[in-house]
Every structure is written in C-alpha cells, then in structure tokens.
C-alpha cells in the first residue's frame, strides 16, 4: 500500500503545533475496533463468522487523524497498520512519527500530560507498550509481537521470522523447515534485498533507542520505558540476516581456530582465535538477553556433537524453550499439574486463563 512520505508527516500542524484533542472523535474511537480481530462465535445452531483486523481501513483512519492532531495513540496504531501492510518500511515510518512526538512535541502532544498529576506519563507509556508488551502479559489483543513474527521477512520468499525461530529450535512447532535449506533459498536472492532489510532493521533499532532515551530523559526515570520484547524479536531477525551476509560479518571465518584450554594459556604469540576474534572466552561479557540465549544454543550444539550420550543438550534445549515463557507457562512445562494447583491457590477462574 502506498504511504505518504515520512517527511511530510514529521511536521507541526498549522496554527496549533499539535492540532485538536480528538479523544472523543468517532474516527479516533474506531481505531481499536479496526485493529482487533473478532473470533467466530457459536450460539446454538447460529454461527457468526469472525473477522481479521482491517489494517487498510485503520491506516486510512490514522492518516486522516494525523492531519488533524499530533497524538501518540494515532502514531502507535499507524505503526501497527503500516507494518502489517508494508513491513519494515511501514514500521520505520510509524516509529519515526512516535520519535517525532517524543523528541519534539512531548510537552504539547496528545494525550495531554496533567500538571495536577505531576505530568504522569503512564497513559503514554501504556500506549507504547502495545508495540512491545511485557513478557507474560495476558491482555495483548493487538498482538504486535505475533504480527512481527508472522510477517514475511522478504516478499520474494514465504518464510517468516517464526519459521526461522522454529527451524533454529528457539520455539517449537510440529511443522519444521530445514534451516540449511531456508538459508540456501535466502542466499539465492539478490544480495541487495538482504542488505536493505538489514539496514532497515538498524534504522528501526536506532529509532527505538531514540524513543526510549527521549522519554526516560524527559521523565527522569532511566528505566521507565523499554522495548524488551520487540528488541528481542529484532535481535532474532538481525542475527538471521547476518548469517546471509557472510562476507561482511564473518570475514575471518576461514582462518578461525577453536580456543582450547592448552592454547589459551600460551602468550599472545601462541593464542588461537575464533571467527569473532575472541582469544579467551572467559573475557567475554554478555550484554543482552539475545546473546545469552545464543550462547546457550551454541553450547547445546557443541554437546550434541561432542558428547552424544550427554543429557546436557536436552536440558539446554529446554532452557531455550522456556526462555520466552511466562511464570505460569514455565510451571506447566515443568509439571503438567502445576497450572491447576496455581489456579486453585490464586483463585483464578479457569475461563480467565489465557496463554
């Protein structure tokens, strides 16, 4: 779908920089309805068909509203619709709108901050959290992370990030595509396609970092906003794309020598190096969750090949499987009867359980 130029959207409105407060406007109220899927229902012999989110109507709605207001909720819904229709390019546009509001119009944009409530930004933070809900959130009707996983990585191939994660064993599913076959198909594409996607991801990561820093700086709370869930998914995709550009990312791979206990004790002249240039793994500092999980995965792969009879690969695979689970899901994974016990202890009705 054709979108307006991003530059044309990152401007103040005439007369009043932020336009009108459209909180009770019918078009504004319709955004959530257009963004939600409606499941089919069955009452007796009557069956009502469900419906998918109407992203085309939603994006027309958000563009029309953006011409009248500078509102964070409008920008967030635009990000959702633009991504679902236009992929990473659309996501970049939506995040650019959010970044513009947070960086240039924070004190004046909508929803308004209330001076009588110490300009509490909670409502604005909650709006942005729909793009990156906290792990274990039960109320996530927008399902942006699910949309991100299910969207095709490239238009030329049917594979999604979810397919990649299944092939890598990070998430489990009955149908599993061979990872080497998948990589081969991607490498048959023109290199520019992969490079463009990788560059787009870099720009998106930078926008998320700018938004996070802007809000946390303005509110004086360095931990108020994070995009942990979305950062994790972007990290998964970024690492996969890196495997498709070996000449840039693994230039020294042909000369790589594994680090061993013996050689790591020899001086600089005798130290062996890995492909990433690490001479001693004990000096490696893991700085994010994605890298930690990758180390677990690599460890499982090593033990699977080097010690086929060892139980360690199975235990490490289970760690990876549980890494994205919430507390209830982990209990269920460990003990199938644990869920019922926890539900009984907490007094949670069965029909309210969703995972």
C-alpha positions as CSV (number, residue, x, y, z in Angstrom):
1,X,0.0,0.0,0.0
2,X,1.3,3.5,-0.9
3,X,2.0,5.6,2.2
4,X,2.6,9.3,2.4
5,X,6.2,10.4,2.6
6,X,7.6,10.2,6.1
7,X,9.0,13.7,5.9
8,X,5.5,15.1,5.2
9,X,4.3,13.5,8.5
10,X,7.0,14.9,10.7
11,X,5.8,18.5,10.8
12,X,3.8,20.6,13.2
13,X,0.2,21.4,12.3
14,X,-0.6,25.0,11.2
15,X,-1.9,27.5,13.8
16,X,-1.5,25.0,16.6
17,X,1.5,22.7,16.5
18,X,-0.4,19.7,17.9
19,X,-3.9,20.3,16.5
20,X,-7.0,19.2,18.2
21,X,-7.6,16.8,21.1
22,X,-9.7,14.1,19.2
23,X,-10.1,11.8,22.2
24,X,-13.8,11.6,21.7
25,X,-13.9,11.8,17.9
26,X,-15.7,8.9,16.3
27,X,-12.7,8.2,13.9
28,X,-10.4,8.2,16.9
29,X,-12.6,5.8,18.9
30,X,-12.8,3.5,15.8
31,X,-9.0,2.8,15.7
32,X,-9.1,0.0,18.3
33,X,-12.1,-1.7,16.7
34,X,-10.3,-1.8,13.3
35,X,-7.1,-3.1,14.9
36,X,-8.7,-6.1,16.6
37,X,-9.6,-9.5,15.3
38,X,-13.0,-10.8,16.1
39,X,-13.2,-14.6,16.8
40,X,-16.1,-16.7,15.4
41,X,-18.9,-17.3,17.8
42,X,-21.4,-20.2,18.0
43,X,-24.7,-19.9,19.9
44,X,-26.9,-22.9,19.4
45,X,-27.3,-23.5,15.7
46,X,-26.2,-20.0,14.9
47,X,-22.6,-19.5,13.8
48,X,-21.2,-16.0,13.5
49,X,-18.0,-15.7,11.4
50,X,-15.1,-13.9,12.8
51,X,-13.1,-11.2,11.1
52,X,-9.5,-10.2,10.7
53,X,-8.2,-6.7,11.7
54,X,-8.9,-4.2,8.9
55,X,-5.5,-2.7,8.6
56,X,-6.3,-0.9,5.3
57,X,-9.2,1.0,6.9
58,X,-7.1,1.6,10.0
59,X,-4.2,3.2,8.2
60,X,-6.6,5.5,6.2
61,X,-8.1,6.4,9.6
62,X,-4.7,7.2,11.2
63,X,-3.6,9.3,8.3
64,X,-6.8,11.3,8.4
65,X,-6.5,11.8,12.1
66,X,-2.8,12.7,11.8
67,X,-3.9,15.6,9.5
68,X,-5.8,17.0,12.5
69,X,-3.8,16.0,15.6
70,X,-0.4,15.0,16.9
71,X,-1.4,12.1,19.1
72,X,0.8,9.3,20.4
73,X,-2.1,6.7,20.1
74,X,-2.6,7.6,16.5
75,X,1.1,7.2,15.8
76,X,1.1,3.8,17.6
77,X,-1.8,2.5,15.6
78,X,-0.3,3.8,12.4
79,X,2.9,1.8,13.2
80,X,0.8,-1.3,13.6
81,X,-1.1,-0.9,10.4
82,X,1.8,0.3,8.3
83,X,4.0,-2.6,9.4
84,X,1.2,-5.2,8.7
85,X,0.7,-3.7,5.2
86,X,4.2,-2.5,4.3
87,X,6.6,-4.5,6.5
88,X,9.7,-2.9,7.9
89,X,9.4,0.2,5.8
90,X,6.0,0.9,7.3
91,X,7.3,0.1,10.8
92,X,10.1,2.6,10.3
93,X,7.6,5.3,9.3
94,X,5.3,4.7,12.3
95,X,8.3,4.7,14.7
96,X,9.5,7.9,13.1
97,X,6.2,9.5,13.9
98,X,6.4,8.3,17.5
99,X,10.1,9.5,17.7
100,X,9.0,13.0,16.4
101,X,6.3,13.3,19.1
102,X,8.6,12.2,21.9
103,X,11.6,14.2,20.8
104,X,10.0,17.5,19.6
105,X,6.4,17.7,20.9
106,X,6.5,15.8,24.2
107,X,5.1,18.7,26.3
108,X,2.3,19.5,23.8
109,X,1.2,16.3,22.1
110,X,-1.8,14.2,23.0
111,X,-2.8,12.5,25.2
112,X,-2.0,15.6,27.3
113,X,0.1,15.5,30.4
114,X,-1.8,16.6,33.5
115,X,0.2,19.2,35.6
116,X,-2.1,18.4,38.6
117,X,-0.8,14.8,38.4
118,X,2.9,15.7,38.2
119,X,2.7,15.2,34.4
120,X,2.4,11.5,35.0
121,X,3.3,9.8,31.7
122,X,1.7,6.4,32.5
123,X,-1.0,6.7,29.8
124,X,1.6,7.4,27.1
125,X,3.8,4.6,28.3
126,X,0.8,2.2,28.2
127,X,0.1,3.3,24.6
128,X,3.6,2.4,23.5
129,X,3.6,-0.9,25.4
130,X,1.1,-2.3,22.8
131,X,4.1,-2.4,20.4
132,X,6.2,-4.3,23.0
133,X,4.1,-5.8,25.8
134,X,5.9,-7.1,28.8
135,X,6.7,-10.8,28.8
136,X,3.8,-12.8,30.4
137,X,1.2,-10.1,29.6
138,X,-2.3,-11.7,29.4
139,X,-4.1,-8.8,27.8
140,X,-2.4,-8.3,24.4
141,X,-5.3,-8.0,21.9
142,X,-3.1,-6.2,19.3
143,X,-0.5,-9.0,19.2
144,X,2.2,-6.8,17.6
145,X,4.9,-9.3,18.5
146,X,2.9,-12.1,16.9
147,X,2.4,-9.9,13.8
148,X,6.1,-9.2,13.7
149,X,6.9,-13.0,13.8
150,X,4.3,-13.9,11.2
151,X,5.3,-11.2,8.6
152,X,7.4,-12.3,5.7
153,X,11.0,-11.4,6.0
154,X,11.2,-10.8,2.2
155,X,8.3,-10.6,-0.3
156,X,10.2,-12.9,-2.6
157,X,10.0,-15.9,-0.2
158,X,7.3,-17.3,2.1
159,X,9.4,-17.5,5.2
160,X,8.7,-15.5,8.4
161,X,10.7,-14.9,11.5
162,X,8.5,-17.5,13.2
163,X,9.7,-20.1,10.6
164,X,13.3,-19.1,11.3
165,X,12.8,-19.5,15.1
166,X,11.2,-22.9,14.6
167,X,14.0,-24.1,12.3
168,X,16.5,-22.9,14.9
169,X,14.7,-24.7,17.7
170,X,14.1,-21.5,19.6
171,X,10.3,-22.1,19.5
172,X,8.7,-25.5,19.0
173,X,6.0,-26.5,16.4
174,X,5.0,-29.7,14.6
175,X,6.0,-28.5,11.2
176,X,9.7,-27.6,10.9
177,X,11.6,-26.3,7.9
178,X,15.2,-27.4,7.4
179,X,17.3,-24.4,8.4
180,X,20.1,-25.0,5.9
181,X,17.5,-25.2,3.1
182,X,16.0,-21.9,4.3
183,X,19.3,-20.2,4.4
184,X,20.1,-21.5,0.9
185,X,16.9,-20.0,-0.5
186,X,17.6,-16.7,1.0
187,X,21.2,-16.6,-0.3
188,X,19.8,-17.2,-3.8
189,X,18.1,-13.8,-3.6
190,X,20.0,-10.7,-4.8
191,X,22.3,-9.6,-2.1
192,X,20.8,-6.1,-2.1
193,X,17.5,-7.3,-0.9
194,X,19.0,-8.8,2.3
195,X,21.3,-5.8,2.8
196,X,18.4,-3.5,2.5
197,X,16.4,-5.4,5.2
198,X,19.5,-5.5,7.4
199,X,19.9,-1.7,7.0
200,X,16.2,-1.1,7.8
201,X,16.5,-3.1,11.0
202,X,19.4,-1.0,12.0
203,X,17.4,2.2,11.5
204,X,14.4,0.7,13.4
205,X,16.7,-0.2,16.3
206,X,18.1,3.3,16.3
207,X,14.5,4.8,16.4
208,X,13.5,2.6,19.3
209,X,16.7,3.7,21.2
210,X,15.9,7.3,20.5
211,X,12.3,7.0,21.7
212,X,13.4,5.2,24.8
213,X,16.1,7.8,25.6
214,X,13.8,10.7,24.9
215,X,11.1,9.5,27.3
216,X,13.4,8.3,30.0
217,X,15.4,11.6,29.9
218,X,12.3,13.8,29.9
219,X,10.7,11.9,32.8
220,X,13.9,11.5,34.8
221,X,13.4,7.7,35.0
222,X,16.1,5.8,33.2
223,X,14.1,2.5,33.4
224,X,10.6,3.8,32.8
225,X,10.3,2.6,29.1
226,X,11.9,-0.3,27.5
227,X,11.1,-2.3,24.4
228,X,12.4,-5.6,25.6
229,X,10.1,-7.9,23.8
230,X,10.4,-6.1,20.5
231,X,14.2,-5.7,20.9
232,X,14.4,-9.5,21.3
233,X,12.5,-10.2,18.1
234,X,14.5,-7.6,16.2
235,X,17.6,-9.3,17.6
236,X,16.5,-12.7,16.3
237,X,15.9,-11.3,12.8
238,X,19.1,-9.3,12.8
239,X,21.2,-12.4,13.6
240,X,19.5,-14.4,10.9
241,X,20.1,-11.7,8.3
242,X,23.7,-11.6,9.5
243,X,24.1,-15.2,8.5
244,X,23.1,-14.3,5.0
245,X,25.8,-11.7,4.6
246,X,28.9,-13.8,5.5
247,X,31.4,-11.7,3.6
248,X,30.7,-8.7,5.8
249,X,30.1,-10.5,9.1
250,X,32.5,-13.5,9.1
251,X,35.4,-12.2,7.1
252,X,37.9,-14.2,9.1
253,X,35.9,-17.4,9.3
254,X,38.3,-19.4,7.1
255,X,41.2,-18.8,9.4
256,X,39.3,-19.5,12.6
257,X,40.8,-21.9,15.1
258,X,38.8,-23.1,18.2
259,X,40.1,-21.9,21.6
260,X,41.4,-24.8,23.7
261,X,42.5,-25.0,27.3
262,X,46.1,-25.5,26.3
263,X,46.5,-22.8,23.7
264,X,44.6,-20.2,25.7
265,X,47.3,-20.3,28.3
266,X,50.1,-19.5,25.8
267,X,51.1,-15.9,25.3
268,X,49.8,-13.5,22.7
269,X,52.0,-15.1,20.1
270,X,50.5,-18.6,20.5
271,X,46.9,-17.7,21.3
272,X,44.4,-19.1,19.0
273,X,41.4,-17.1,17.8
274,X,37.8,-17.7,17.0
275,X,36.0,-16.3,14.0
276,X,34.8,-13.3,16.1
277,X,38.4,-12.6,17.2
278,X,37.9,-13.7,20.9
279,X,41.1,-15.1,22.3
280,X,39.7,-16.2,25.7
281,X,36.0,-16.9,26.2
282,X,36.4,-16.1,29.9
283,X,36.8,-12.5,29.0
284,X,33.6,-12.3,27.0
285,X,30.9,-10.0,28.6
286,X,27.4,-10.8,27.6
287,X,25.4,-7.5,27.5
288,X,22.0,-8.6,26.4
289,X,19.4,-11.4,26.6
290,X,19.7,-12.4,23.0
291,X,23.4,-13.0,23.1
292,X,23.0,-15.0,26.4
293,X,20.4,-17.3,24.7
294,X,22.6,-17.7,21.6
295,X,25.5,-18.9,23.9
296,X,23.1,-21.4,25.4
297,X,22.1,-22.6,22.0
298,X,25.7,-22.9,20.8
299,X,26.6,-24.8,24.0
300,X,23.7,-27.3,23.3
301,X,25.0,-27.7,19.7
302,X,28.5,-28.5,21.0
303,X,27.5,-31.1,23.5
304,X,25.1,-32.7,20.9
305,X,28.1,-33.3,18.6
306,X,30.9,-33.8,21.0
307,X,29.1,-35.9,23.7
308,X,26.1,-37.6,22.0
309,X,25.2,-39.5,25.2
310,X,25.2,-36.5,27.4
311,X,21.8,-35.2,28.7
312,X,23.1,-31.6,28.6
313,X,21.8,-30.8,25.1
314,X,18.2,-31.8,26.1
315,X,18.4,-29.7,29.3
316,X,19.8,-26.7,27.4
317,X,17.1,-27.1,24.7
318,X,14.5,-27.0,27.4
319,X,16.1,-23.8,28.8
320,X,15.7,-22.2,25.4
321,X,12.1,-23.4,25.1
322,X,11.2,-21.8,28.4
323,X,13.1,-18.6,27.9
324,X,10.1,-16.8,26.3
325,X,7.5,-18.3,28.6
326,X,5.8,-16.5,31.5
327,X,5.7,-17.9,35.0
328,X,2.5,-19.9,34.5
329,X,3.8,-21.5,31.3
330,X,7.1,-22.4,32.9
331,X,5.2,-24.2,35.8
332,X,3.1,-26.0,33.2
333,X,6.3,-27.1,31.3
334,X,7.9,-28.4,34.4
335,X,4.8,-30.1,35.9
336,X,1.6,-30.6,33.9
337,X,-0.4,-30.5,37.1
338,X,1.2,-27.3,38.3
339,X,-1.2,-25.0,36.5
340,X,-4.2,-26.4,38.2
341,X,-2.5,-26.1,41.6
342,X,-1.6,-22.5,41.0
343,X,-5.0,-21.6,39.7
344,X,-6.6,-23.1,42.7
345,X,-4.3,-21.4,45.1
346,X,-4.8,-17.9,43.5
347,X,-8.5,-18.4,43.0
348,X,-8.3,-17.6,39.3
349,X,-11.4,-18.9,37.3
350,X,-10.4,-21.3,34.6
351,X,-12.1,-19.3,31.8
352,X,-9.8,-16.3,32.5
353,X,-6.7,-18.3,31.9
354,X,-5.0,-17.4,28.5
355,X,-1.6,-18.4,27.5
